[in-house]
């Protein structure tokens, strides 16, 4: 007959059997997971620097989409949403895809289709570039990029542009210069080439704020007399300027900027139509962005 001590030992053994089985199963599972984690496939997918480079993503929400002083969301009638994903190699070479929504003014006449941009509600921009810092020990940073503008629904306006920047830090000041020519015709307009030049000084302010100002001029060359509005004079280029106050807030980049141009309605051949007046007026823009 089993004594109380024997019953206690048997009861403990019976209770311990599931525990030992669970422990053994857990150990086998851990060994299996360990084998999976160390597989070449998972090691490749978990690598944060594939092929010697890194991926990054940038997203921005803004009250308007302003490009060289002109609104691309019809004076902020719709909010601007932009995003980009970039792969940057350790050599400085990078490639990516830019995406944004936009809304251009619809034409008030069809008699001048070459000067009218319509049916464009989004842009895709694949790009390829190279960036390097402290060139030859001068402290100058250099960045060059080919950017292809692709407009679904308005393919005739697609074009390729080459962005070129140099900048240098002077204490709390930074000065950036830009020269960006089109590689093919600007917005698909025959025999019309764009050359954008700009200077952007910026200064670091107390409490983590930064203030930047840009003044630029987009000038054009054409192999023909490009009097698109027929007023007897060629008025293609324009000057634009902006002021931006920014700070990082809760991990997000927050910008408040002011934009303006010297474009005059009724005179400018590209942006002088009455239906585009609201897109070239002065404006404030609020934007929040993040890179991760």
HUSUL-V586411 format. One record per residue. N is the residue number from 1. RES is the residue in three letters. BURIAL is + if it has 9 or more other C-alpha atoms within 8 Angstrom, else -. Layout:
N/RES/BURIAL, N/RES/BURIAL
This chain:
1/UNK/-, 2/UNK/-, 3/UNK/-, 4/UNK/-, 5/UNK/-, 6/UNK/-, 7/UNK/+, 8/UNK/-, 9/UNK/-, 10/UNK/-, 11/UNK/-, 12/UNK/-, 13/UNK/-, 14/UNK/-, 15/UNK/-, 16/UNK/-, 17/UNK/-, 18/UNK/-, 19/UNK/-, 20/UNK/-, 21/UNK/-, 22/UNK/-, 23/UNK/-, 24/UNK/-, 25/UNK/-, 26/UNK/-, 27/UNK/-, 28/UNK/-, 29/UNK/-, 30/UNK/-, 31/UNK/-, 32/UNK/-, 33/UNK/-, 34/UNK/-, 35/UNK/-, 36/UNK/-, 37/UNK/-, 38/UNK/-, 39/UNK/-, 40/UNK/-, 41/UNK/-, 42/UNK/+, 43/UNK/+, 44/UNK/-, 45/UNK/-, 46/UNK/-, 47/UNK/-, 48/UNK/-, 49/UNK/-, 50/UNK/-, 51/UNK/-, 52/UNK/-, 53/UNK/+, 54/UNK/+, 55/UNK/+, 56/UNK/+, 57/UNK/+, 58/UNK/+, 59/UNK/+, 60/UNK/+, 61/UNK/+, 62/UNK/+, 63/UNK/+, 64/UNK/+, 65/UNK/+, 66/UNK/+, 67/UNK/-, 68/UNK/-, 69/UNK/+, 70/UNK/+, 71/UNK/+, 72/UNK/+, 73/UNK/+, 74/UNK/+, 75/UNK/+, 76/UNK/+, 77/UNK/-, 78/UNK/+, 79/UNK/+, 80/UNK/+, 81/UNK/+, 82/UNK/+, 83/UNK/+, 84/UNK/+, 85/UNK/+, 86/UNK/+, 87/UNK/+, 88/UNK/+, 89/UNK/+, 90/UNK/-, 91/UNK/-, 92/UNK/+, 93/UNK/+, 94/UNK/+, 95/UNK/+, 96/UNK/+, 97/UNK/+, 98/UNK/+, 99/UNK/+, 100/UNK/+, 101/UNK/+, 102/UNK/+, 103/UNK/+, 104/UNK/+, 105/UNK/+, 106/UNK/+, 107/UNK/+, 108/UNK/-, 109/UNK/-, 110/UNK/-, 111/UNK/-, 112/UNK/-, 113/UNK/-, 114/UNK/-, 115/UNK/-, 116/UNK/-, 117/UNK/+, 118/UNK/+, 119/UNK/-, 120/UNK/+, 121/UNK/+, 122/UNK/+, 123/UNK/+, 124/UNK/+, 125/UNK/+, 126/UNK/+, 127/UNK/+, 128/UNK/+, 129/UNK/+, 130/UNK/+, 131/UNK/+, 132/UNK/+, 133/UNK/-, 134/UNK/+, 135/UNK/+, 136/UNK/-, 137/UNK/-, 138/UNK/-, 139/UNK/+, 140/UNK/+, 141/UNK/+, 142/UNK/+, 143/UNK/+, 144/UNK/+, 145/UNK/+, 146/UNK/+, 147/UNK/+, 148/UNK/+, 149/UNK/+, 150/UNK/+, 151/UNK/+, 152/UNK/+, 153/UNK/-, 154/UNK/+, 155/UNK/-, 156/UNK/-, 157/UNK/+, 158/UNK/+, 159/UNK/+, 160/UNK/+, 161/UNK/+, 162/UNK/+, 163/UNK/+, 164/UNK/+, 165/UNK/+, 166/UNK/+, 167/UNK/+, 168/UNK/+, 169/UNK/+, 170/UNK/-, 171/UNK/-, 172/UNK/-, 173/UNK/+, 174/UNK/+, 175/UNK/+, 176/UNK/+, 177/UNK/+, 178/UNK/+, 179/UNK/+, 180/UNK/+, 181/UNK/+, 182/UNK/+, 183/UNK/+, 184/UNK/+, 185/UNK/+, 186/UNK/+, 187/UNK/-, 188/UNK/+, 189/UNK/+, 190/UNK/-, 191/UNK/-, 192/UNK/+, 193/UNK/+, 194/UNK/+, 195/UNK/+, 196/UNK/+, 197/UNK/+, 198/UNK/+, 199/UNK/+, 200/UNK/+, 201/UNK/+, 202/UNK/+, 203/UNK/+, 204/UNK/+, 205/UNK/-, 206/UNK/-, 207/UNK/-, 208/UNK/-, 209/UNK/+, 210/UNK/+, 211/UNK/+, 212/UNK/+, 213/UNK/+, 214/UNK/+, 215/UNK/+, 216/UNK/+, 217/UNK/+, 218/UNK/+, 219/UNK/+, 220/UNK/+, 221/UNK/-, 222/UNK/+, 223/UNK/-, 224/UNK/-, 225/UNK/-, 226/UNK/-, 227/UNK/+, 228/UNK/+, 229/UNK/-, 230/UNK/-, 231/UNK/-, 232/UNK/-, 233/UNK/-, 234/UNK/+, 235/UNK/+, 236/UNK/+, 237/UNK/-, 238/UNK/+, 239/UNK/+, 240/UNK/+, 241/UNK/+, 242/UNK/+, 243/UNK/+, 244/UNK/+, 245/UNK/+, 246/UNK/+, 247/UNK/+, 248/UNK/+, 249/UNK/-, 250/UNK/-, 251/UNK/-, 252/UNK/+, 253/UNK/+, 254/UNK/+, 255/UNK/+, 256/UNK/+, 257/UNK/+, 258/UNK/+, 259/UNK/+, 260/UNK/+, 261/UNK/+, 262/UNK/-, 263/UNK/+, 264/UNK/-, 265/UNK/+, 266/UNK/-, 267/UNK/+, 268/UNK/+, 269/UNK/+, 270/UNK/+, 271/UNK/+, 272/UNK/+, 273/UNK/+, 274/UNK/-, 275/UNK/+, 276/UNK/+, 277/UNK/+, 278/UNK/-, 279/UNK/+, 280/UNK/+, 281/UNK/+, 282/UNK/-, 283/UNK/-, 284/UNK/-, 285/UNK/+, 286/UNK/+, 287/UNK/+, 288/UNK/+, 289/UNK/+, 290/UNK/+, 291/UNK/-, 292/UNK/-
